[in-house]
Amino acid sequence: MSTSTTGVDERVSADLHVLEDLVRAVLQRFAGDGWDVRHRAPWTYVAPQDAGARDQGWKLHVSATPLSAPVVLARAAEVLVRRRCPFKFAATFDELTGLLSRNVQRGSVGKFITVYPPDDEAATAIAEDLHRATYGLPGPPVLSDRAYRPGSLVHYRYGVFSARSVLDNDGLYSSPLTAPDGTGVVDRRNAWYSPPEWAVCPFESGQAPVRTTAPEAVVLDGRFVVRQAIRHGAKGGVFLAEDRLSGAQVVIKQARPHISATLQGQDERDRLRHEAYMLDLLGPVGVTSRKVSLFTQGDNLFLAQEHLEGTVLTDWAGEAKAADPDGWQDAALTAVRALAGLVGAVHERGFVLRDLTPNNVIVGPDGSCRLVDLEMAAVPGTPVTKAYTAGYAPPEQVRGPMYGPAAGTEADLYALGATVLHLATECRPLLGSDEPPASRSWDARVRRLVEVASEGDAVALALQPMILGLMYEDPARRWDLPRVATFLDDLATTPRPLTDGGVVRRLVVADQERLLGDGIVHTLRSMDRDPEARRLWPVSGFGETADPCAVQYGSAGVLALLASVLATREDGRDDVEAALRDAAAWTLRRLESEARPSPGLYFGRAGIAWGLYEAGRALGDDVLLKAGTDLALNLPRSWPNPDVCHGLAGTGLALLHFWRATGEERFRARAERCADALVAGAERTPGTVLWPIPERFPSALAGAVHYGFAHGVAGIGTFLLSAAAPGHDEYLETALLAGHTLLAAAQQAGAAAWWPEFPGGAVRMAHWCSGSSGVGTFLVRLHSATGEPAFLEAAKAAAVAVRSSRLSSGTAACHGLAGDGQFLLDMADLLGDGDYRAHAAELAACLEARAVLRDGLLVVPDENGGTVSFGWNTGLAGVLDFLLRLRHGGPRTWTADVPARVPASAAS
């Protein structure tokens, strides 16, 4: 028996051996040598050394809870070892808990063991054996699969086994299925059973046929007619329904069996029962909604409760302030007093909420407040599983054990302060952890964030002492509710100048220098110098599946950044140059090892070509210059996806950049081919133009129609505008039509303009990828080219939206402060208006307030708010480029705005 173990975290190594040792014991008893056991987080893989590898087929999943997992694994392993069938299992209890989490993707929930049968005949036999071996043990349904038998832990679906992972049309690694005609098919992990049409199922599940049409109506408990799904999740859905008995609208929450199962034997059904108890306790006194009914249907538990009319506090504050600026002071103070009263009512009855956030407060049409989602409420000191919302939980709650005594009522006082901060400013009070821990005073960090959020807002400034008093790190120092009430009484009776908050804080030059300089040094320190490294810089989450060379999450974005640093700064030039040279060499080697279908600017080859070329210019390296130009010259001039990130508009922008950098007409000619294809492929109606992504294109974006810069009208219009030249009036005409399309789609709110993601969308968005920042990026250029006032007014209104959303925004370039700041710098440069540069410095102050320490360096965390990664649109590279431009000026990277210098060593 051979064994290889890699990547085992010391913190889980003991846990890892608990499950692995069970499997080893089965192997020793029934198999002996000839098996491999290897760990690659989050899985442990077990297979006969002579097992053949199938690319795809019918696979099996076996679910379990943390309590049943050892028994399920031991019994399943015996079946699989006897049948010499490869399998994998979640390596630790923590990994299994993650697969059972209420927050896991629905298509992944419950997949504790995955089985890879050698053929269909074996699959049916193995499924029967596994079913018999595990029947009666607890485990959740696997939503992407079909249960082998009613009540079985064994499920099946058709999917990839060991097909090679390759980069797809979206610039992401995936293992596609192969259809009978040889074409690639996306292996979709939907939250429902959805095998390919051509995959013949060998199982007889004993269930009704797969539904192909939606039911006309769903009736629960013979009483509640479901009218609308509010949201879906792994734990179950939340629905709006009509109560046939009363005719009233109700909200129904679903809890699936064994989701969020713990080693204490509890799951989401227990939480829902507890929430029903809290409604019985607090609904009659006006703290929350009233319970209507608690019932089971199948294995699921449902809670029907009174539907509360009103708006979630997260949205209410901004809407109320914009709708009635003169009345905002009174409305805000009334809401704060009501919040404190609700918290006090819960505490009087012996409970701590543990999860007070703006999302859990409903403000009624009359201004009254009520709490929702009370399943986390507990008696202080009683054993609970840790749960909280980042930004609203105090340090003692965040640092507490996964299972331990519930926090005291002081935890709610901190959450009340954070919620009032959001109410007054719309600030997300999220602060990532310093490393090493306790590098700075927590109270000083909170004060900095609160001061940045409050400056310029008179109501927030007036509430600032209370907010800070509630958010002390030491629970004993936090204001109690009587002190809060006294403060609010004084605020109501003491005349205060609550109409003018003064100047908003801007990041001064010295602080810009530190944030920029520390970020550059941290980028250099964090680079993996191993020539065989899988990635040069750390990524998180979705970035793990993305091209390690592309702009979005990979090396090309950092190449462009470091090239700009060399062009503008003298500090640390030798270190920057060495890192740039090594990173460019690694990128070249990686490009030779795999094919890249995506031509896009951020996820594909166009951005990689651009990054290599800029590295070559900065280093005076002819090899890199030639590599960049050769890659650009081979980009496709037609492509099904029209967008900037993955498709043809991004390709066109890169070709225009190369044309302006080299003066070579062949780049211009290729860019015109891209523009011709986009003009021809546009979907026009009178007064509008859209670019849908073809529904049959193998892409996660298939069928999408967007307004924003990343995937839609704004980005494509920007390229066509940049490509417009004498003899190509159709480019400018189409860009103008794109501009008017966006004007018609704008959603005005006072002086601000917002855009939905797509036609018919209801969510107002503010950022580069979708929303005001990206649309404004296009419209201000369109005004600069045409002089049309309507485009200027819309761009100014977009800038108002961007500035007003700065406190609720994340950090990243794609959908956060860095990208929004770049748009404000565009406004400053193209309009010659220094006020917009000052507004960009306000956004930089927000970045600095959220920065974390990494070994003494002050750096901005990524889109997740806590981790530091380096992708351009999601992490530190894009943030640093914004700070570099704010500090030193210059054109915006990844645009084709200004002709660049032509280096003497430019490759032909």
Disulfide bonds with the S-S distance in Angstrom:
none
